Amino acid sequence: MGDDFSRPVYCILGTPVDNVGMDPLVSRIYLAAKLRSRLFISTPNPNFVMQSQRDRAFRRSLLESDICPADGIGVLLICKLLGVPISSRVAGSDLPAALQAESQSGVGRPLSIVFFGGHAGVGKVAGAASTEASSARLSCIAEVEPGQMSPDIRRKTTRVAEINH
């Protein structure tokens, strides 16, 4: 899949942000699935950038991600102000629909996905909708809902991040 130096990644306040759009990201996901290789995706938004400043384990999970497309207008604004050539927003919440819509997956089986983050109940609804969609290209195997990032839930987030690595 390449190494970290072969990808168009930039550092925004210590957070990696890749210059990648939705279509290339979907292609990369299906390639990883076809090759049966792990692909750890984080979608940094302003909350991620700020949380990574306070939480070393969270920052480490971002740094260890295979790809980090910009999710959030705030991140794109910072990129523009710094002259970083990232202009495409790839919202993590839009990714399941993009994966469902891809006509040439070539994998032959549903992708296993985990929904992480958001408000209570959102992961379950998103997981059920993704799994039950007519194309059945996704299978939600777990939902982890630590809530909004705050010092109170930091320990839960750290444990989950360490388990995933």
N, C-alpha and C positions, 0 to 999 in steps of 0.2 A: 504494500500500500504506500510505501515511501517513508522517508524520515521527516522529522520536524523541519529540517532545513530545505526540503523540497516543496513545502507548502507556502502559500502566500499569507503568512500570519504576521500580525503586528501586535505591539504591546501598548495597551491603553491603560495607564495607571496601574501597571503591573498585571493586567489581565490579558490573556491572549485573545485576539479577535481575528478570525480568518476572513479573507476577501473571497467569499463564496456566495453564490446565489442559491435559490431554492432548487432549480433543476439540476445543477451540478451536485448539490448535496444529496438529492434523491438518488441520482445515478451512483454516487459513492456508497450510499447505504445498500443499494441492491448489489453492487459489486462485492461489498464485504459479506453480504449474506450468501452470495453465490460461492465465494471462496471460503465460507464458514469461518471468517475471521472476526474478532471482536472489533467493534467501533463504538467508542465512548464519545457521545456528543453532549456538549454543554452549550446553551444558548445565552451568552452573557447579555444582561440588560443592566441599567444603572444600579439596580438593587444588588446584582451579583458583584459588580465592580466595588461597591461600597462594602458589602459583606466580606469580600476577599481581603479588604484592608484590615479587618478586625479578627478574622477567623482563619488561622493558619491551615487547618485541615480542609476548609472549604477552598481556600486559595490553591492548595495542593491538588485538589480534585480538578480544578480548572486547568492548572498547568499540565496535568496528566491526561487531559482530554485529547482525543485524536483530532477533533475539529471543533471550533468554536465560532459559529456564524453569529453575526451581530443581531441581537433581538432587542430592539428598543430604539425609538427615535433619539433618546438621550445619548446612546452610544454612537449613533450615526452623527449627531451634532458634535460630539467630542472629536470624532474622526475628522470631520470637516474642519473644525477649528485648528486641529493639529496638522492638517495637510495629509492625513492618512487616506489612501485611495480606496476606501470602503464606502460604497453607496447603496448597497442592497441590504434590506432588512429581511431576515429569515426568522420569523416568529416560531418559537417552539410549538405554540398552540396550532399553527397552520401546517406543521409537518405531517401529522397523521393523514389529513385530507390529501396532501400532495402525494403521499405514499400510496394511498388508496387509488388515486387517479392515474398513476403511472401505468401505461398500457403494456410496456415491455419489461416486466420485472425479471423474467427468466429464472426465477428461483425455484418455482414448483411447489412451494409450501408457504404458509403464512409466516410473516416476520414476527418474532417475539419482541414485544416492547414493554417497557415499564414507564408509567407516568409518575414523575417525581415533582412535588411542589404544588403550590396553589392552595386555595381554601378547602376546608373540609367538604368532602363529597364530590368535588369537581373531578378528581382522578377516577373515581368509580364511574361517573357518568360518561367521561371521555373514553375510558376503557371499554365500557359496554357498547358505546356507539361505534367504536373502531372495530371491535370484534364482530359485531352483528351486521356491519355494513354488507351490502349485496356482493361486493367483490371479494370480501373475506381475505384480504391480503395481509391483515394484521391480527395478531393474537395478543391481547393484553394479558400478561402473566402476573402483573402486580401493580398496585398503586401505593405510593408512599406519599403521605400528606403531612409533612412537618409543619404546615402553616407558613405564614410569612416569616422570613428570616428575622430572628430576634435573638437576644442573648439567652432567653428562656429555652429555646428549642435547639440551641447550638449543639448540645451533646447528642441529641437524636440524629441530627444531620451528619455529624462527624462519624457516628457509628455506621450509618448507611453508606457514606462515602468510602469508608475503609473496607466495608464488606464488598463493595462493587469493584475494588481494585485487585 
